[in-house]
Amino acid sequence: QVLLVESGGGLVQPGGSLRLSCAVSSSIFSISTMGWYRQAPGKRRELIARITRSGETNVEDSVKGRFTISRDNAKNTVYLQMNNLNPDDTAVYYCNARSVISLRDTWGQGTQVTVSS
């Protein structure tokens, strides 16, 4: 059973934009803080942004002002809007659900984002 499915990755030129989507199983979405992480080649997976069930957000300084996280509770979907992309943003982006009850993490399969001219 696939619980989190990311989409929206791809190849974009520097300065461009992408919006990632993560469709989440309803049984998980309603009890989870949602997050986006990324992992570049040879680097550790890092947190990009989180959003609570009530919509409070936290965005890491490295992408603040360029990336925005949001969630649509009616669609069980979380989004990551990425603007003014640069080559350093190239990575596999992962959707994460952390249960507020068990603190268990559930991960999506990842979507590749490549920023290149």
Sequence and secondary structure as in RCSB ss.txt:
>XXXX:A:sequence
QVLLVESGGGLVQPGGSLRLSCAVSSSIFSISTMGWYRQAPGKRRELIARITRSGETNVEDSVKGRFTISRDNAK
NTVYLQMNNLNPDDTAVYYCNARSVISLRDTWGQGTQVTVSS
>XXXX:A:secstr
   EEEE  EEE TT  EEEEEEE HHHHTTEEEEEEEE TTS  EEEEEE TT  EEE TTTTTTEEEEEETTT
TEEEEEE S  GGG EEEEEEEEETTT  EEE   EEEEE  
